[in-house]
Every structure is written in C-alpha cells, then in structure tokens.
Amino acid sequence: MNSYTIRNLKDFQLDHIFDCGQCFRWNKTGPGIYSGMAMGRRVTMEQRGDSLTVTPCTKEEFDTIWRPYLDLDRDYGRIKEILSEKDPVMARACEWGSGIRILRQDLWEVIVSFIISQNNNIPRIKGCIERLCRLAEAAPEGGENRRAPGQAGQRAPGQECLRASGQNAGPAGDQYADFPSARALAALEPEDLAPARLGYRARYVIETARQVAEQGLPQTAEQVLSLSGVGPKVANCILLFGMKRYDSFPIDVWVRRVMHELYGFREEDVKGMKAFATAEFGEFGGFAQQYLFYYMRSL
C-alpha cells in the first residue's frame, strides 16, 4: 500500500485540526494518528514532529487532494501574528491552538453535518453522521451516476452516493461509507432516517436534501439561510467550513462563553459579539473563531 510523506511542516498539528469542531469523520487511533473519510477517500494520517504521512496515497494524490484539503499553502504563521498583535486573549488562543488549519471540505457534507450539529455534542454528532452514511450505503443505489473518489466538490445534484468499496478500505481493510448525496437523501422520508438517530434534525436533512437536489448547492449567504433548519450560527459554519468565507465568525456555546468570560460581553449579546469580531478580526474572523473555540474548550 502506497504512502506519501511530506516534511518540514509549519503551523500544523493534527490534534488541533481534527479537534476544533470543524469536521466529524476523523478518529484518533494512536498518538498523532487519525483515520477518516474525506473527499471520497478513506485514509490514515500520521504526524511525527514536522512530518506527515498519508496512507494510502501517492504524491499526485497528495498534491491534488490532500494538500488543498489541509490548506497547506496558506501562511498561518502570518495570520496568527496579525490576530495576536494587539489582543492578548487571541495571542494566548493562537499559541494554544498553534497547529490549527481550516480544512477545505465538501460543501454538501458540511451542510448536513452542521444541520446535525444543532443542540448536539461532538461525539454524538460523529455517531449520527456515521450512522447516516451507513444507512445510505445500505439503501438501493437508484442510479449509475456516482462520483469518483476524490471528486467530492464536483458532485452534481443528480448523483447518488458512492458505496463503500475497496478504494475506501483502510490499511486494515475495514470499510468506511461515503457521504450520501443530496439526491440519495431526497428520495427518503424523515422516518427512514430513524436508525441514524438524528431526532428532529432528520426532517431538516431531508428537506434540505430536496432543496439542493432541485436547486443545486447554495452560492450565497442568503441561499444558505434559506435551507431548512439553518439559522445564523449554522449558516456561518457552512459559510466558513464549506464555502471558504473566512470572514465568517460562528458563535456557538464555546465562543459565546469565551466572549463573555474573556472579552466581557453579556452572554446574550450575540449581536455585539458579531460586531466586535467583524471590527477586530475582519477577513480573519473564521481563523480567530477556531483559535478561540479550541482555547476555550481547554480552560
């Protein structure tokens, strides 16, 4: 099985990246080792110091899939300098989560994942998503137009989900189910998702799947907010993690807490927090949010 190793990484730490609330399909299997499913592929990533090894992976696959996914061409050192320059809270947060990078994920997967995230915790979100993928994997395929591995961002509205296959087998041969397409979910009813244990979110997932299957993926913030079950917090997560709107500043319970305890805002003053983030963090609001989220969870 092919592996590819990249060396001399800076501002990069898998433990920070996969534990800052931005993704839900990576699981730690050992010190510095994570296995997961992303971009239509199941891989294991292992970090040792400033080196990262991806298995299975060729150099071409790393350069075309994983380098962009991990956002390796962005200067995070400079971002941390800018955010920390006049803000001691941000300076501490940037130091604590120094290896965070914002993944460039598939938009459709981000939409569903953060609809599921509402009033939920990370372990339960991960369980819901894996059960949903397994459930869709077991459903009839319903068509032959399925995306190829590594083309997650190129899925057309009519394409069905990719079933687990040898290409999605990990080093030990275990299988991970791919994320179901909007078309695949749109053909179901909310009660069909009962085994995934999504609760009231099942209706939102099905309704959003039907919207996307008919209209395509959202292109603007207004279109994101028009999706079923999507309010301002979830919309900002979708904009940041799925649409590369790095000025977005999602305010969840952890960010609200850090803004209250360390910046002095009243907990209910979400509007004031948002205005502050826009004024102080500007185009780097999403990066600031990730550093603050990760930092607050450690306190």
C-alpha positions in Angstrom: 0.0 0.0 0.0 1.4 3.3 -1.1 2.2 6.1 1.5 3.3 9.6 0.9 5.3 11.7 3.5 5.7 15.5 3.5 8.3 17.1 5.8 9.1 20.4 7.3 5.5 21.4 8.0 4.9 24.6 10.0 1.9 25.7 12.0 0.4 22.2 11.6 -0.9 19.8 14.2 -3.4 17.0 13.5 -4.6 17.0 17.1 -5.5 20.7 16.8 -7.0 20.4 13.3 -9.3 17.4 14.0 -10.4 18.6 17.5 -11.6 22.2 16.8 -15.2 21.5 15.8 -14.8 21.8 12.0 -15.1 18.1 11.0 -16.6 14.9 12.3 -15.3 11.9 10.3 -11.8 11.7 11.7 -11.0 9.4 14.6 -7.8 9.2 16.6 -6.3 5.7 16.5 -3.0 6.4 18.2 -0.6 9.1 19.2 -0.6 11.6 16.2 -2.6 9.1 14.1 -6.0 9.7 12.6 -8.2 7.6 10.3 -11.1 9.1 8.5 -13.2 9.5 5.4 -12.9 12.7 3.3 -13.0 13.7 -0.3 -14.4 10.3 -1.3 -11.4 8.5 0.2 -10.6 6.7 3.4 -7.0 7.3 4.6 -4.9 7.3 7.7 -2.8 10.4 8.6 0.2 10.1 10.9 2.2 13.0 12.2 5.6 12.7 13.7 7.1 16.1 14.5 7.0 18.2 11.4 6.4 15.3 9.1 3.0 13.9 7.9 2.4 10.5 6.3 -0.8 9.8 4.4 -1.8 6.1 3.6 -2.9 5.1 1.0 -1.6 8.0 -1.0 0.7 8.8 -4.0 2.5 12.1 -4.5 0.0 13.1 -7.2 -3.0 12.3 -4.9 -1.4 14.3 -2.1 -0.8 17.3 -4.3 -4.3 17.3 -5.9 -6.4 16.2 -2.9 -4.8 16.4 0.5 -2.6 19.5 0.1 -5.7 21.6 -0.8 -7.8 19.8 1.8 -5.3 20.5 4.6 -4.9 24.1 3.4 -1.1 23.7 3.4 -0.4 26.6 1.1 -1.7 29.3 3.4 0.7 31.2 5.7 -0.9 30.5 9.1 2.1 32.0 10.9 1.3 35.4 9.4 -2.4 35.0 10.3 -1.5 34.4 14.0 0.8 37.4 14.0 -2.0 39.7 12.8 -4.6 38.3 15.2 -2.2 38.4 18.2 -0.6 41.8 17.6 -2.9 43.9 19.8 -5.1 41.2 21.5 -3.6 39.3 24.5 -6.6 36.9 24.5 -6.0 36.0 20.9 -2.3 35.7 21.5 -2.9 33.0 24.1 -5.5 31.3 21.9 -3.2 31.3 18.9 -0.4 29.8 20.9 -2.6 27.1 22.4 -4.1 26.0 19.0 -1.0 26.9 17.0 -1.4 23.9 14.6 -5.0 24.6 13.6 -5.7 24.8 9.8 -9.2 25.2 8.4 -9.9 22.2 6.2 -11.3 22.7 2.7 -14.2 20.4 2.9 -17.0 19.2 0.6 -19.9 21.8 0.8 -22.7 19.3 0.8 -21.1 17.3 3.6 -20.6 20.5 5.6 -24.3 21.5 5.2 -25.6 18.2 6.5 -23.0 17.9 9.3 -23.8 21.3 10.8 -27.6 20.8 10.5 -27.0 17.7 12.6 -24.7 19.6 15.0 -27.6 21.7 16.3 -28.0 21.3 20.1 -25.6 18.4 19.9 -22.1 17.5 21.2 -19.2 16.3 19.0 -19.2 12.6 20.0 -22.9 12.4 19.3 -22.6 14.3 16.0 -19.9 11.9 14.8 -22.1 9.0 15.7 -25.1 10.4 13.9 -23.1 11.1 10.7 -21.6 7.6 10.6 -25.0 6.0 11.1 -26.4 8.2 8.4 -23.7 7.2 5.9 -24.1 3.5 6.8 -27.8 3.8 6.3 -27.5 5.4 2.9 -24.9 2.8 2.0 -27.4 0.0 2.6 -30.1 1.7 0.6 -30.7 0.8 -3.1 -28.3 2.7 -5.3 -31.0 4.1 -7.6 -28.8 5.0 -10.5 -25.4 4.8 -12.0 -24.2 8.4 -11.9 -21.9 8.2 -8.9 -18.9 10.5 -8.3 -15.4 9.1 -8.3 -13.2 9.2 -5.2 -11.5 12.5 -4.7 -14.2 14.5 -6.6 -16.3 15.4 -3.6 -16.5 19.1 -4.6 -17.6 18.2 -8.1 -20.8 16.2 -7.3 -23.7 17.1 -9.5 -27.2 17.4 -7.9 -28.4 14.2 -9.6 -25.5 11.9 -8.5 -26.1 9.1 -6.0 -23.8 8.3 -3.1 -20.7 6.2 -3.7 -20.9 2.8 -1.9 -18.0 1.6 0.2 -15.6 -0.3 -2.0 -12.0 -1.4 -2.0 -11.0 2.1 -2.7 -12.4 3.1 0.7 -10.7 0.4 2.6 -8.2 1.4 5.3 -4.9 -0.1 6.0 -6.6 -2.9 8.0 -9.1 -3.5 5.2 -12.1 -2.0 7.2 -14.7 -0.1 5.2 -15.9 3.5 5.6 -19.2 4.5 3.9 -19.0 7.6 1.7 -21.2 10.6 2.4 -24.7 10.3 0.7 -25.6 12.8 -2.0 -28.5 15.2 -1.8 -30.3 13.1 -4.5 -29.9 9.9 -2.4 -31.3 11.6 0.7 -34.0 13.4 -1.1 -35.6 10.1 -2.1 -36.1 9.2 1.6 -38.6 10.3 4.2 -37.6 11.6 7.7 -38.8 8.3 9.3 -36.3 6.4 7.0 -33.5 8.1 9.0 -34.7 6.8 12.4 -31.8 4.3 12.6 -29.4 7.2 12.3 -30.9 8.8 15.5 -31.0 12.3 14.2 -34.1 13.2 16.1 -35.9 16.4 14.9 -33.0 17.1 12.6 -34.0 14.3 10.3 -36.8 16.4 8.8 -34.3 19.3 8.2 -31.8 16.9 6.5 -34.5 15.5 4.1 -36.0 18.9 3.3 -32.5 20.4 2.7 -31.6 17.5 0.5 -34.7 18.1 -1.6 -33.9 21.8 -1.9 -30.3 21.0 -3.0 -31.3 18.2 -5.4 -33.8 20.6 -7.1 -31.9 23.9 -7.0 -28.2 22.9 -6.6 -25.8 23.9 -3.8 -26.1 27.4 -2.3 -23.8 30.1 -3.7 -24.6 33.0 -1.3 -25.3 33.6 2.4 -28.9 34.3 1.7 -29.3 30.9 -0.1 -27.6 29.2 2.9 -30.1 30.8 5.3 -33.0 29.6 3.1 -32.1 25.9 3.7 -34.4 24.1 6.1 -33.3 24.2 9.7 -30.4 26.6 9.0 -30.2 29.7 11.3 -27.4 32.2 11.7 -25.0 30.0 13.7 -25.2 27.0 11.4 -25.2 29.3 8.3 -21.9 30.9 9.5 -20.4 27.4 10.0 -21.4 26.4 6.4 -20.0 29.7 5.0 -16.7 29.2 6.9 -16.1 25.5 6.6 -17.8 24.8 3.3 -17.7 28.0 1.2 -14.3 29.4 2.3 -15.9 32.6 3.7 -13.1 33.2 6.1 -14.6 36.4 7.5 -17.5 34.3 9.0 -17.5 34.1 12.8 -19.8 31.3 14.0 -20.9 31.9 17.6 -21.7 28.6 19.4 -21.8 27.9 23.1 -18.0 27.8 23.4 -17.4 31.1 21.5 -20.2 32.8 23.4 -18.5 31.7 26.6 -15.1 33.0 25.6 -16.6 36.3 24.5 -18.4 36.6 27.9 -15.6 35.4 30.2 -12.5 36.9 28.4 -13.9 39.8 26.4 -16.6 41.0 28.9 -19.7 40.6 26.7 -23.1 39.7 28.2 -23.8 36.1 27.1 -27.0 37.1 25.3 -25.3 39.9 23.3 -24.6 37.8 20.2 -25.1 40.9 18.0 -22.4 42.7 19.9 -20.0 39.8 19.7 -20.6 39.6 16.0 -20.0 43.3 15.5 -16.8 43.1 17.6 -15.5 40.2 15.6 -16.2 42.0 12.3 -14.4 45.1 13.5 -11.4 43.4 15.2 -10.8 40.3 13.2 -12.2 41.3 9.8 -11.2 38.9 7.0 -9.6 36.6 9.5 -12.8 36.2 11.6 -13.1 32.5 10.9 -9.5 31.7 11.9 -10.0 33.7 15.1 -13.1 31.7 15.8 -11.3 28.4 15.5 -8.4 29.5 17.8 -10.9 30.8 20.4 -13.1 27.7 20.2 -10.2 25.4 20.7 -8.7 27.5 23.5 -12.0 27.9 25.5 -12.6 24.1 25.5 -9.2 23.7 27.2 -9.9 26.1 30.1 
